[in-house]
Amino acid sequence: MPTLSKKNTIYLLAALAVLIGMMHGEPMWTKVSSTFIKEDKPYGPGDFRIRGDRVISMKLTEPIVTFKPMEERSRPDVAEPTEAWMSDVKESANRRSVRILAGALDNPLRTFEERAQKADWWLAPDWSTAYLATGWMDYHDEPKPSERNTPQLTKLFKSTNQGQDWQQLEWPEHQDITFLRFLDPQRGYLIGWGPRIWRTTDGGANWTEIPVPEQARDPQDERAEFDLVALGKDGTLRLAFLVRDDTGYHSQIHVLRWGENTPKLALRLPEQTVTDMADDGSNRLYILSQTGLPSYLAGPDAAPRLSQVSIQRTNGVDVLQTFDKSVTGYALYTTPSQALLFDGVDESGLRPRDLTALSLDGGRTWKQEDEGSSAQGGYYDTQTGTRWRVSSYSLYKRMIQ
């Protein structure tokens, strides 16, 4: 009986794998790189963006911890860090940093690094301008008697050459910046603890504070935040936060149009926490939320939380889709062809699996796809319709338009 050669066996197995993938409806990914940002240690792709053969990434990092060889340990059977600080949790937190990597897709270089435990950034669609906000606190410090929290040092940076060089902008270091939301390189918002909002019209040279809804503030929490801040294609800033009143808990969504100075109440969503929002630029607002109360408010007998997609209409809100209780929704997009894309994770199996759901008819029907085991990083490019993901140093892409 003839036998298959090793080469033919490999081809047969590969074809079988493709066939099985097609039968199960799994998305077809194209591998772009097998060593994506592999050389930057500790490993992690960060929050990256890709244009052609160029990449830029904002990456939060932990300090690298190394261990002594066995013959140098005080106890050979117990791992011992090379330096004493590596065993200190607070010192390790102090040594966290944010870095910017930019350049060729196969070999981006580190162009910026700043100590930070938190960071957010905004990158212009043409990459001409980027803003970066960092926050760092000394974990060895104890709050003073007059303070509730350890002070945080906040810094704001700007780049005008695709992330190659950065300049620090004037900003009060005690005023936190949690989110950056910009319409273009000159016009945008900063949102920080309090919560507080600032707006610029001149590229960050000057900032004007905007009053926030009183219901968003918590007298007992000076670091209160919005649940979600979204800047729409129409230039409208939308703020979502949970409120308790005589009717119970509900999320409020306030809107602030460019040029206006006071956010206005637009919607109330009973017992829901808003996760994301997307608008199509033609007065349709889609809302991704979780029904039920957050765990810190819900009782032990509360029903499971469900991710659902809704659409705001002139006479209220209609629920378009509710996903299984094992599915958590993280993001909602409108694609270049005006389809609606849901991005989430299914935790019904032994390991979490990424999934998407696509609606071509405004949310009436959905096609759900299993994208495989949870990735180490990725994003959806709403300009090109390209979905990117990173798994085991490899970069993949697929088109969803």
Steps between C-alpha positions, in 0.01 A plus 500: 500500500644842406579731786481877521824691509566728795456803275166378363382416850567858610305633200211264575485603866510867406215455251303306762550779753371757251199279418415454868530873553258566212255244632496666841466846352823628651632827355788482256793701636803605298831487685695824459793435735635221720715731716273797569668730759675188628828669590354753742510357853294424697292372213169658408366662182343790686223716355629501143397653166616398153522687167656310212838372621514741798392451859466718809413362843434638847611234746468482878775284645599324819864501614700195397559258787793257478610217731834381634644174374442206734855498635467862620171460685480490878251214455564306178139380471350852528519756218686812615487832310829641379446833680324570829251750354358227276334345807339831599150532351487876559840561343401289200190717459716813520715369214215451255520713189332594176696493177437589139628270225498632144646413163515208259256217562779244531719711730335793682728700727436642844457876454370601844477367856357650819432346841127437530248258640224628269487673164267593216572638156343635181646457152382700200371288208796615288740453795612863470423577865480297819419590860600289800397536865682314779429446869751386762485479880756395757367179655736545794322823599215504748220759459531801729233543772338772287490278190289196413733362236867490413573789261543413134738681265336563164683603182381588150714454188461573129668377183470659155719258303335158525620428853870548432544799733294617796465827688342544841208743508416720795255320728439505879659178624230451768214494243446146374443423132320170444373542143603696191233559236586713193317604184823605329851613603373841614165420666445255779415411859678371808294317763631430849409405854222690669382455233622812316510604133729744317485612137763642267463674163869575443681169517543486876649846552197603706222310675153605616319302768147384421253445789390138541150377603467525876365144520836370373684625807539304824582708811661191653721428198719776362622257234159409360496429126250470218415143401556594137610801297444480123562758228277441200558552130267798525730669754268433793656400832284250689541429871349198676484434874292310755254693719279402789172685564149427628435262212815293558824478302532609140764622256478855376643604165578869460603665175731795437510635146805688381462869580255440784610545861254284694436124459129420462314189613406285200407155634431292809562124488354314803741257669756509222869586485611647169804324350536675165319720249528544125329740262485479123523874440133523398325541837489129586659415835568137590554413867680197642411436863475235767163443659473461873704676763878478543614237750572760767133609491319178412386261770610134525179385328525740208449363149805463274607813316438496125668697223253665267504736204238774482423781261381845599198619307309824520242342730738311728724195488434169323691184594644344185692204638565326831791254517538186711595547863845353428577782255650830613496787252793740494462715189258605231597644160343619178695363204593691181190353332282610797461148638495456879781299660484356853827397668496273804621191685319171556590334831272197472785255433815403683684798350363841400451545124480822303190549292341756272144554386423691181171659400445623145145622558525748784496244779197291401699185423851395601766257380719384787856371443742320730846658461687248712677516836529846649773705335783689671397819326319643202267765367254578223588776250173678422665689212613195299277226643807298607491294818838424657596249769820376664555147629835343598710775338304466175298781343188415300243701308159453342255732326158580649326768300 
